[in-house]
Amino acid sequence: MLTALIVMLMNAAGVAPTPQQLQNYELQYRERMHHVHMDFSSTRTGIGKKNITVGLGYEYHIDRQFNGVSFEVLGQKLGRLFFKGTQDWWVGGGIGWWPIRTVKVFMQVGALFDDLGTATQGRVGVGYNLRLFMIAIMPYVYFQTTDGSRGSDAPLRGFTWAIGARIQY
């Protein structure tokens, strides 16, 4: 729907791509297999508490006729932006299963580096891929748990969840 709106506006300006060009964009995106992405999300750590999350990663996506699989590495900055306050980082990787071309079910595992030390964190989530020419935008939600939870003094540890969006080229 977003692509249709943008194409309509481009059509009004006289610069819209043809249907064949749109089909070629979709095919080139799928066949490229290598994708770089940026994540923007808000990690919920309790009732009324949240942290900003910004990430950068790489995904190798194997697309098949009806489904696909993907492998990714990801690094994230958690907490306050502009390096104010404590600095929390997450580095890890994951696998994804695409039961249909636009829906991704994923699992990630990584290391959380925060002011309390290092902990292992696992995530499971789901996202929906919206393609816009050669770029994809994927809103997602995931749930995560961390080993070594230390209660309220460790807001990023224990059970948390995030909702966000990934911009992928």
N, C-alpha and C positions, 0 to 999 in steps of 0.2 A: 504494500500500500504506500509506503514511504517512497519507494522507487517510482511508482506510478505518479505520485504527486510531483516529484522532482522532474520526471519526464514531461509531465503536463506543463510545468513552468518553463522548461527548456524549449518545449514545442512552441509556446507563446513567444519566446524570444527568437525562434527560428534556428536553434542549435541542437535540437533533440537527436539522439542517436536512433538509427533505424532499428526495427525489430531484429534484424540479422545481427547488428552490432551488439544489442543487448544479449542475445543468445551467445555470441562469441565471448562477451565479458564473463558470463556465467561459466562457460566451458573452460576458459583460460584460468579462472579462479580455481576451479576444481582440479584441473590438470597440473597446476603449479606445484601442489603438495607442500611446499615450504611456506610457512606463514609466520610473520612477526606480529606480535600483538602487545597492546597496552591495556591494563586492567584498571578500572576505577570502581571502588566499592566502599561500602560502609559496613564495617564489621561490628555486629552487636555483641556486647560482652555482658549484658545484664539488663534489667529493667531500666529503660531511659538512658543507658550508657552505650556509646558507640565510638568507634575509631575510624578515621579515614584510612583507606588502603589504596596505594598506587603501586602497580606492578608492571614489569616488562618481561616478555618471554618469547619463546620460539616453539612452534608446533609443526610436526610433520604429520600430515593428514593423508591417509590412503583412502581414496574414495572408490567405492564399488558401485555397481549398477543400482542397488537398492539400499545399501548401508555403507558404513565405513568404520575405520578405527583411526585413532590418532595417538601420538606420543608427544609429550611436551616437557619443557623445563621452564621454570618460572622463578623470578625473584620479586619480592614485594617489600615495600616500606609500609609499616603499620604505625598508626598513631598520628601525632600532630605533624602537619606539613612544615616546611621551611626549617627543619631540624631544631624545633623548640621542644624542650622537655626531654623525656627519655626516648631513646632511639630503639625501636623494635624492628627486626628484619625477619623475613621468612624466605627460605631458599629450598626449592624442592622440584619434584617432577611428578608426572602422572600419565595416566592412560585414559582414553575416551572411547566410547562406543557410540556410533551414530546409527540408531535403529532406523531412522529415515534421514534424508540429507540435511534437514534443517534442525534436528533435535540432537543434542549431545548429552549423554549421561557420562559423568566422569568421576574419577577417583584420583586424589593426589596425596602424596606424603612428602614431608619435608622437615627441616629443622627450623625451630623458632629461636631466634637469638634476642633476648630481652635483658632487662636489668637484673633479672634473677638467675641468669645463666642460659643454658641451652636445653631445649626440650624437643621431643618428637611430636609432630602434629599430623593427623590424618584427616582428610576431607572427602566428602561425597557430595555430588551436586548434579544439577541439570541446567541446561541453557538452550536458548532458541536462537538460531543464526538467521539474521536478516541481511540479505545481500543488497549492496548498493554499488552497482557497477563492479569495480575490482576490489572493493572494500566490504567487509562484513562487520556488522554490529551484533553482538551477542549478549542480550540480557541474561543473567544467570542468578542462581541462588545455590549456596552450599552450606552444609553443616560440618562442623569440625570438632574434634576432641583432641586434647593435649595430655600427654603423660605428665606426671609430677605436678598436678594441680595443687596450688597452695592457698586456695580460698580467695577471699575478697582482696587480699594484698597483691594478687596476680590476676588482673582482669582479663588478660589474653589467654589464660590457661583454663583448663576445664572444658566445658561444653559451650561453644559459641556458634554463631552463624553469620553469614554475610549475604548481602544482595548487591548486585552491581552490574556493570556492563564492560564488555571487552570490545575494543576496536582492533580489527585484524586486517592486515594487508597480505 
